[in-house]
Amino acid sequence: MERVISPPSSLQVSTQEQASPTSSESPPRRTRSLRDIYEEMEEVTQRIGNNPSMFKEFKNERFKNAMTQEFEMTDIGLMSYYLGIESQVIKDVGEKVDPTSFKSLVESLRLKHTTMTLYFQDWSGGPNATVVPITGLPGHLWSFHSFGTVFCTDDPITEGLDGKSAEIARAQGMYVTSALDGSNTHVVISVVFTNKEYNGSTLEIQGASRQFDKVREVSVVAGTGKFRYARGYVTFETVYLDMSIAYSVIQCNVTVKHY
Protein backbone atom coordinates (compact mmCIF):
# COMPACT_ATOMS: atom_id res chain seq x y z
CA MET A 1 0.00 0.00 0.00
CA GLU A 2 1.38 3.42 -0.90
CA ARG A 3 2.32 5.58 2.05
CA VAL A 4 2.26 9.36 2.13
CA ILE A 5 5.35 10.56 3.97
CA SER A 6 5.69 14.10 5.23
CA PRO A 7 9.18 15.47 5.77
CA PRO A 8 10.22 15.96 9.40
CA SER A 9 9.72 19.41 10.82
CA SER A 10 13.44 19.98 10.89
CA LEU A 11 13.51 19.60 7.11
CA GLN A 12 10.71 22.00 6.20
CA VAL A 13 11.64 24.40 3.43
CA SER A 14 10.54 28.02 3.35
CA THR A 15 9.51 29.69 0.11
CA GLN A 16 9.85 33.21 1.47
CA GLU A 17 12.97 35.38 1.41
CA GLN A 18 14.59 36.46 4.65
CA ALA A 19 14.27 40.08 5.82
CA SER A 20 16.70 42.58 4.36
CA PRO A 21 19.85 42.76 6.49
CA THR A 22 21.42 45.89 7.83
CA SER A 23 24.75 47.05 6.55
CA SER A 24 26.52 45.44 9.54
CA GLU A 25 24.95 42.05 8.94
CA SER A 26 26.33 39.39 6.63
CA PRO A 27 24.69 38.95 3.19
CA PRO A 28 21.37 37.03 3.31
CA ARG A 29 21.37 33.37 2.46
CA ARG A 30 18.59 32.48 0.08
CA THR A 31 16.40 29.57 1.20
CA ARG A 32 15.43 26.91 -1.33
CA SER A 33 11.97 26.00 -2.56
CA LEU A 34 11.08 22.37 -3.23
CA ARG A 35 10.98 23.17 -6.95
CA ASP A 36 14.53 24.50 -6.76
CA ILE A 37 15.68 21.41 -4.89
CA TYR A 38 14.08 18.99 -7.37
CA GLU A 39 15.71 20.84 -10.28
CA GLU A 40 19.05 20.77 -8.50
CA MET A 41 18.64 17.09 -7.72
CA GLU A 42 18.31 16.38 -11.45
CA GLU A 43 21.49 18.31 -12.10
CA VAL A 44 23.26 16.41 -9.31
CA THR A 45 22.17 13.13 -10.86
CA GLN A 46 23.56 14.17 -14.22
CA ARG A 47 26.86 15.18 -12.68
CA ILE A 48 27.19 11.94 -10.75
CA GLY A 49 26.35 10.02 -13.88
CA ASN A 50 29.30 11.63 -15.65
CA ASN A 51 31.63 10.93 -12.72
CA PRO A 52 31.07 7.46 -11.19
CA SER A 53 33.77 8.04 -8.57
CA MET A 54 31.46 10.52 -6.86
CA PHE A 55 29.21 7.65 -5.82
CA LYS A 56 31.85 6.55 -3.34
CA GLU A 57 32.06 10.06 -1.95
CA PHE A 58 28.32 10.62 -1.66
CA LYS A 59 28.23 9.99 2.08
CA ASN A 60 31.58 11.56 2.75
CA GLU A 61 31.90 14.97 4.35
CA ARG A 62 33.81 16.18 1.31
CA PHE A 63 30.88 15.52 -0.99
CA LYS A 64 28.38 17.02 1.45
CA ASN A 65 30.43 20.19 1.76
CA ALA A 66 30.85 20.39 -2.02
CA MET A 67 27.11 20.13 -2.60
CA THR A 68 26.35 22.64 0.14
CA GLN A 69 28.70 25.18 -1.42
CA GLU A 70 27.61 24.44 -5.00
CA PHE A 71 23.89 24.74 -4.45
CA GLU A 72 23.72 27.10 -1.44
CA MET A 73 21.95 24.47 0.65
CA THR A 74 22.15 24.89 4.41
CA ASP A 75 21.68 21.15 4.95
CA ILE A 76 21.98 18.42 2.36
CA GLY A 77 19.91 16.13 4.62
CA LEU A 78 16.71 17.31 2.93
CA MET A 79 17.85 16.01 -0.44
CA SER A 80 18.87 12.66 0.99
CA TYR A 81 15.54 12.49 2.82
CA TYR A 82 13.54 12.76 -0.39
CA LEU A 83 15.92 10.50 -2.26
CA GLY A 84 15.35 7.87 0.43
CA ILE A 85 11.56 7.89 0.34
CA GLU A 86 11.18 5.56 -2.64
CA SER A 87 13.61 2.96 -1.38
CA GLN A 88 12.11 3.14 2.10
CA VAL A 89 8.58 2.47 0.81
CA ILE A 90 9.77 -0.42 -1.38
CA LYS A 91 11.66 -1.91 1.54
CA ASP A 92 8.65 -1.70 3.85
CA VAL A 93 6.35 -3.33 1.29
CA GLY A 94 8.83 -6.13 0.68
CA GLU A 95 9.03 -6.89 4.39
CA LYS A 96 5.28 -6.90 5.06
CA VAL A 97 3.86 -8.72 2.01
CA ASP A 98 4.01 -12.49 1.86
CA PRO A 99 4.45 -13.35 -1.87
CA THR A 100 2.42 -16.56 -1.55
CA SER A 101 -0.50 -14.79 0.14
CA PHE A 102 -0.32 -11.93 -2.37
CA LYS A 103 -0.45 -14.34 -5.34
CA SER A 104 -3.36 -16.18 -3.75
CA LEU A 105 -5.22 -12.91 -3.25
CA VAL A 106 -4.71 -11.84 -6.86
CA GLU A 107 -5.84 -15.23 -8.16
CA SER A 108 -8.98 -15.10 -6.00
CA LEU A 109 -9.94 -11.74 -7.55
CA ARG A 110 -9.47 -12.90 -11.12
CA LEU A 111 -12.61 -13.96 -13.01
CA LYS A 112 -12.62 -17.56 -14.17
CA HIS A 113 -14.35 -18.68 -17.37
CA THR A 114 -16.03 -22.10 -17.24
CA THR A 115 -17.92 -24.03 -19.90
CA MET A 116 -19.49 -27.45 -19.49
CA THR A 117 -22.14 -29.69 -21.03
CA LEU A 118 -24.75 -31.33 -18.80
CA TYR A 119 -27.56 -33.77 -19.61
CA PHE A 120 -30.92 -33.54 -17.86
CA GLN A 121 -32.63 -36.94 -17.64
CA ASP A 122 -36.27 -35.81 -17.69
CA TRP A 123 -39.23 -38.06 -16.86
CA SER A 124 -42.55 -36.22 -17.08
CA GLY A 125 -44.77 -39.24 -16.41
CA GLY A 126 -44.89 -42.69 -14.84
CA PRO A 127 -44.16 -43.83 -11.27
CA ASN A 128 -40.65 -42.32 -11.27
CA ALA A 129 -41.54 -38.94 -12.74
CA THR A 130 -38.98 -36.20 -12.10
CA VAL A 131 -41.23 -33.37 -13.35
CA VAL A 132 -44.77 -33.08 -11.98
CA PRO A 133 -47.50 -30.40 -12.17
CA ILE A 134 -48.39 -29.04 -8.74
CA THR A 135 -51.01 -26.38 -9.55
CA GLY A 136 -52.75 -24.61 -12.40
CA LEU A 137 -55.92 -22.78 -13.43
CA PRO A 138 -59.10 -24.45 -12.13
CA GLY A 139 -61.03 -26.24 -14.84
CA HIS A 140 -58.04 -26.32 -17.21
CA LEU A 141 -55.71 -29.16 -18.11
CA TRP A 142 -52.41 -28.81 -16.30
CA SER A 143 -49.79 -29.11 -19.02
CA PHE A 144 -46.74 -27.36 -20.42
CA HIS A 145 -49.01 -25.71 -22.98
CA SER A 146 -51.53 -24.31 -20.44
CA PHE A 147 -51.00 -20.82 -19.07
CA GLY A 148 -50.55 -20.71 -15.29
CA THR A 149 -49.44 -24.32 -14.82
CA VAL A 150 -46.62 -24.75 -12.29
CA PHE A 151 -44.28 -27.75 -12.37
CA CYS A 152 -41.78 -28.92 -9.79
CA THR A 153 -38.66 -30.71 -11.01
CA ASP A 154 -35.79 -32.77 -9.65
CA ASP A 155 -34.05 -34.14 -12.74
CA PRO A 156 -30.87 -36.19 -12.39
CA ILE A 157 -28.03 -34.62 -14.39
CA THR A 158 -25.49 -36.93 -15.99
CA GLU A 159 -22.12 -36.34 -17.60
CA GLY A 160 -23.19 -38.12 -20.78
CA LEU A 161 -26.26 -38.58 -22.96
CA ASP A 162 -26.84 -42.10 -21.69
CA GLY A 163 -29.06 -42.18 -18.61
CA LYS A 164 -26.73 -44.78 -17.11
CA SER A 165 -23.70 -42.49 -17.22
CA ALA A 166 -22.38 -40.98 -14.00
CA GLU A 167 -24.71 -38.61 -12.17
CA ILE A 168 -22.95 -35.34 -11.37
CA ALA A 169 -25.78 -33.04 -10.24
CA ARG A 170 -29.52 -32.49 -9.78
CA ALA A 171 -31.74 -29.91 -11.48
CA GLN A 172 -34.11 -28.77 -8.76
CA GLY A 173 -36.67 -26.00 -9.10
CA MET A 174 -39.81 -24.95 -10.93
CA TYR A 175 -41.20 -24.32 -14.39
CA VAL A 176 -44.16 -21.99 -14.88
CA THR A 177 -46.01 -21.71 -18.16
CA SER A 178 -46.01 -17.93 -18.21
CA ALA A 179 -47.23 -17.03 -21.73
CA LEU A 180 -50.96 -16.90 -22.49
CA ASP A 181 -50.39 -18.92 -25.66
CA GLY A 182 -48.16 -21.40 -23.80
CA SER A 183 -45.07 -20.51 -25.84
CA ASN A 184 -42.89 -19.42 -22.91
CA THR A 185 -41.96 -21.20 -19.71
CA HIS A 186 -40.38 -19.28 -16.86
CA VAL A 187 -37.50 -21.33 -15.51
CA VAL A 188 -36.22 -21.18 -11.92
CA ILE A 189 -33.71 -24.00 -11.45
CA SER A 190 -30.77 -24.71 -9.16
CA VAL A 191 -28.12 -27.00 -10.60
CA VAL A 192 -26.91 -28.69 -7.41
CA PHE A 193 -23.61 -30.45 -8.03
CA THR A 194 -22.93 -33.80 -6.37
CA ASN A 195 -19.70 -34.85 -8.10
CA LYS A 196 -16.31 -34.67 -6.41
CA GLU A 197 -15.02 -31.60 -8.26
CA TYR A 198 -17.98 -29.28 -7.57
CA ASN A 199 -19.76 -31.06 -4.71
CA GLY A 200 -22.12 -28.67 -2.90
CA SER A 201 -21.70 -25.85 -5.42
CA THR A 202 -24.70 -24.55 -7.32
CA LEU A 203 -25.61 -22.58 -10.43
CA GLU A 204 -28.83 -20.57 -10.40
CA ILE A 205 -30.69 -20.50 -13.73
CA GLN A 206 -33.59 -18.12 -14.19
CA GLY A 207 -35.49 -16.60 -17.10
CA ALA A 208 -37.89 -17.13 -19.96
CA SER A 209 -37.47 -20.27 -22.04
CA ARG A 210 -39.12 -20.30 -25.47
CA GLN A 211 -40.08 -23.93 -25.14
CA PHE A 212 -41.04 -24.51 -28.77
CA ASP A 213 -37.64 -23.32 -30.09
CA LYS A 214 -35.03 -25.94 -30.89
CA VAL A 215 -32.44 -24.13 -28.75
CA ARG A 216 -33.56 -22.14 -25.70
CA GLU A 217 -31.26 -19.66 -23.99
CA VAL A 218 -31.69 -18.76 -20.31
CA SER A 219 -29.60 -16.62 -17.94
CA VAL A 220 -27.32 -17.84 -15.16
CA VAL A 221 -27.91 -15.22 -12.47
CA ALA A 222 -25.88 -16.49 -9.50
CA GLY A 223 -23.94 -19.35 -7.99
CA THR A 224 -22.42 -20.69 -4.78
CA GLY A 225 -19.31 -22.60 -3.75
CA LYS A 226 -16.95 -22.91 -6.71
CA PHE A 227 -19.31 -20.67 -8.71
CA ARG A 228 -19.72 -17.69 -6.39
CA TYR A 229 -20.93 -14.54 -8.16
CA ALA A 230 -21.54 -16.55 -11.33
CA ARG A 231 -22.94 -14.74 -14.36
CA GLY A 232 -23.57 -16.21 -17.78
CA TYR A 233 -26.05 -18.23 -19.76
CA VAL A 234 -27.13 -21.74 -20.64
CA THR A 235 -28.71 -23.19 -23.75
CA PHE A 236 -31.21 -26.04 -23.59
CA GLU A 237 -31.76 -28.45 -26.45
CA THR A 238 -33.86 -31.61 -26.44
CA VAL A 239 -31.56 -34.23 -27.95
CA TYR A 240 -33.70 -37.30 -27.24
CA LEU A 241 -37.46 -37.75 -26.89
CA ASP A 242 -39.64 -40.83 -26.37
CA MET A 243 -43.25 -39.73 -25.95
CA SER A 244 -44.44 -43.30 -25.31
CA ILE A 245 -42.70 -43.35 -21.92
CA ALA A 246 -42.67 -39.57 -21.30
CA TYR A 247 -38.87 -39.50 -21.30
CA SER A 248 -36.50 -36.95 -22.78
CA VAL A 249 -32.87 -35.94 -22.52
CA ILE A 250 -32.12 -32.23 -22.51
CA GLN A 251 -28.61 -31.08 -23.30
CA CYS A 252 -27.58 -28.05 -21.27
CA ASN A 253 -24.53 -26.08 -22.42
CA VAL A 254 -23.22 -23.83 -19.64
CA THR A 255 -21.06 -20.72 -20.10
CA VAL A 256 -20.28 -18.75 -16.95
CA LYS A 257 -17.78 -16.34 -15.41
CA HIS A 258 -17.20 -16.54 -11.69
CA TYR A 259 -14.62 -16.07 -8.91
C-alpha positions in Angstrom: 0.0 0.0 0.0 1.4 3.4 -0.9 2.3 5.6 2.1 2.3 9.4 2.1 5.4 10.6 4.0 5.7 14.1 5.2 9.2 15.5 5.8 10.2 16.0 9.4 9.7 19.4 10.8 13.4 20.0 10.9 13.5 19.6 7.1 10.7 22.0 6.2 11.6 24.4 3.4 10.5 28.0 3.3 9.5 29.7 0.1 9.9 33.2 1.5 13.0 35.4 1.4 14.6 36.5 4.6 14.3 40.1 5.8 16.7 42.6 4.4 19.8 42.8 6.5 21.4 45.9 7.8 24.8 47.0 6.6 26.5 45.4 9.5 25.0 42.1 8.9 26.3 39.4 6.6 24.7 39.0 3.2 21.4 37.0 3.3 21.4 33.4 2.5 18.6 32.5 0.1 16.4 29.6 1.2 15.4 26.9 -1.3 12.0 26.0 -2.6 11.1 22.4 -3.2 11.0 23.2 -6.9 14.5 24.5 -6.8 15.7 21.4 -4.9 14.1 19.0 -7.4 15.7 20.8 -10.3 19.1 20.8 -8.5 18.6 17.1 -7.7 18.3 16.4 -11.5 21.5 18.3 -12.1 23.3 16.4 -9.3 22.2 13.1 -10.9 23.6 14.2 -14.2 26.9 15.2 -12.7 27.2 11.9 -10.8 26.4 10.0 -13.9 29.3 11.6 -15.7 31.6 10.9 -12.7 31.1 7.5 -11.2 33.8 8.0 -8.6 31.5 10.5 -6.9 29.2 7.6 -5.8 31.9 6.5 -3.3 32.1 10.1 -1.9 28.3 10.6 -1.7 28.2 10.0 2.1 31.6 11.6 2.7 31.9 15.0 4.4 33.8 16.2 1.3 30.9 15.5 -1.0 28.4 17.0 1.5 30.4 20.2 1.8 30.8 20.4 -2.0 27.1 20.1 -2.6 26.4 22.6 0.1 28.7 25.2 -1.4 27.6 24.4 -5.0 23.9 24.7 -4.5 23.7 27.1 -1.4 21.9 24.5 0.6 22.1 24.9 4.4 21.7 21.1 4.9 22.0 18.4 2.4 19.9 16.1 4.6 16.7 17.3 2.9 17.9 16.0 -0.4 18.9 12.7 1.0 15.5 12.5 2.8 13.5 12.8 -0.4 15.9 10.5 -2.3 15.4 7.9 0.4 11.6 7.9 0.3 11.2 5.6 -2.6 13.6 3.0 -1.4 12.1 3.1 2.1 8.6 2.5 0.8 9.8 -0.4 -1.4 11.7 -1.9 1.5 8.6 -1.7 3.9 6.4 -3.3 1.3 8.8 -6.1 0.7 9.0 -6.9 4.4 5.3 -6.9 5.1 3.9 -8.7 2.0 4.0 -12.5 1.9 4.5 -13.4 -1.9 2.4 -16.6 -1.5 -0.5 -14.8 0.1 -0.3 -11.9 -2.4 -0.4 -14.3 -5.3 -3.4 -16.2 -3.7 -5.2 -12.9 -3.2 -4.7 -11.8 -6.9 -5.8 -15.2 -8.2 -9.0 -15.1 -6.0 -9.9 -11.7 -7.5 -9.5 -12.9 -11.1 -12.6 -14.0 -13.0 -12.6 -17.6 -14.2 -14.3 -18.7 -17.4 -16.0 -22.1 -17.2 -17.9 -24.0 -19.9 -19.5 -27.5 -19.5 -22.1 -29.7 -21.0 -24.8 -31.3 -18.8 -27.6 -33.8 -19.6 -30.9 -33.5 -17.9 -32.6 -36.9 -17.6 -36.3 -35.8 -17.7 -39.2 -38.1 -16.9 -42.6 -36.2 -17.1 -44.8 -39.2 -16.4 -44.9 -42.7 -14.8 -44.2 -43.8 -11.3 -40.7 -42.3 -11.3 -41.5 -38.9 -12.7 -39.0 -36.2 -12.1 -41.2 -33.4 -13.3 -44.8 -33.1 -12.0 -47.5 -30.4 -12.2 -48.4 -29.0 -8.7 -51.0 -26.4 -9.5 -52.8 -24.6 -12.4 -55.9 -22.8 -13.4 -59.1 -24.5 -12.1 -61.0 -26.2 -14.8 -58.0 -26.3 -17.2 -55.7 -29.2 -18.1 -52.4 -28.8 -16.3 -49.8 -29.1 -19.0 -46.7 -27.4 -20.4 -49.0 -25.7 -23.0 -51.5 -24.3 -20.4 -51.0 -20.8 -19.1 -50.5 -20.7 -15.3 -49.4 -24.3 -14.8 -46.6 -24.8 -12.3 -44.3 -27.7 -12.4 -41.8 -28.9 -9.8 -38.7 -30.7 -11.0 -35.8 -32.8 -9.7 -34.0 -34.1 -12.7 -30.9 -36.2 -12.4 -28.0 -34.6 -14.4 -25.5 -36.9 -16.0 -22.1 -36.3 -17.6 -23.2 -38.1 -20.8 -26.3 -38.6 -23.0 -26.8 -42.1 -21.7 -29.1 -42.2 -18.6 -26.7 -44.8 -17.1 -23.7 -42.5 -17.2 -22.4 -41.0 -14.0 -24.7 -38.6 -12.2 -23.0 -35.3 -11.4 -25.8 -33.0 -10.2 -29.5 -32.5 -9.8 -31.7 -29.9 -11.5 -34.1 -28.8 -8.8 -36.7 -26.0 -9.1 -39.8 -25.0 -10.9 -41.2 -24.3 -14.4 -44.2 -22.0 -14.9 -46.0 -21.7 -18.2 -46.0 -17.9 -18.2 -47.2 -17.0 -21.7 -51.0 -16.9 -22.5 -50.4 -18.9 -25.7 -48.2 -21.4 -23.8 -45.1 -20.5 -25.8 -42.9 -19.4 -22.9 -42.0 -21.2 -19.7 -40.4 -19.3 -16.9 -37.5 -21.3 -15.5 -36.2 -21.2 -11.9 -33.7 -24.0 -11.4 -30.8 -24.7 -9.2 -28.1 -27.0 -10.6 -26.9 -28.7 -7.4 -23.6 -30.5 -8.0 -22.9 -33.8 -6.4 -19.7 -34.8 -8.1 -16.3 -34.7 -6.4 -15.0 -31.6 -8.3 -18.0 -29.3 -7.6 -19.8 -31.1 -4.7 -22.1 -28.7 -2.9 -21.7 -25.9 -5.4 -24.7 -24.5 -7.3 -25.6 -22.6 -10.4 -28.8 -20.6 -10.4 -30.7 -20.5 -13.7 -33.6 -18.1 -14.2 -35.5 -16.6 -17.1 -37.9 -17.1 -20.0 -37.5 -20.3 -22.0 -39.1 -20.3 -25.5 -40.1 -23.9 -25.1 -41.0 -24.5 -28.8 -37.6 -23.3 -30.1 -35.0 -25.9 -30.9 -32.4 -24.1 -28.8 -33.6 -22.1 -25.7 -31.3 -19.7 -24.0 -31.7 -18.8 -20.3 -29.6 -16.6 -17.9 -27.3 -17.8 -15.2 -27.9 -15.2 -12.5 -25.9 -16.5 -9.5 -23.9 -19.4 -8.0 -22.4 -20.7 -4.8 -19.3 -22.6 -3.7 -17.0 -22.9 -6.7 -19.3 -20.7 -8.7 -19.7 -17.7 -6.4 -20.9 -14.5 -8.2 -21.5 -16.5 -11.3 -22.9 -14.7 -14.4 -23.6 -16.2 -17.8 -26.0 -18.2 -19.8 -27.1 -21.7 -20.6 -28.7 -23.2 -23.7 -31.2 -26.0 -23.6 -31.8 -28.4 -26.5 -33.9 -31.6 -26.4 -31.6 -34.2 -28.0 -33.7 -37.3 -27.2 -37.5 -37.8 -26.9 -39.6 -40.8 -26.4 -43.3 -39.7 -25.9 -44.4 -43.3 -25.3 -42.7 -43.3 -21.9 -42.7 -39.6 -21.3 -38.9 -39.5 -21.3 -36.5 -36.9 -22.8 -32.9 -35.9 -22.5 -32.1 -32.2 -22.5 -28.6 -31.1 -23.3 -27.6 -28.0 -21.3 -24.5 -26.1 -22.4 -23.2 -23.8 -19.6 -21.1 -20.7 -20.1 -20.3 -18.8 -16.9 -17.8 -16.3 -15.4 -17.2 -16.5 -11.7 -14.6 -16.1 -8.9 
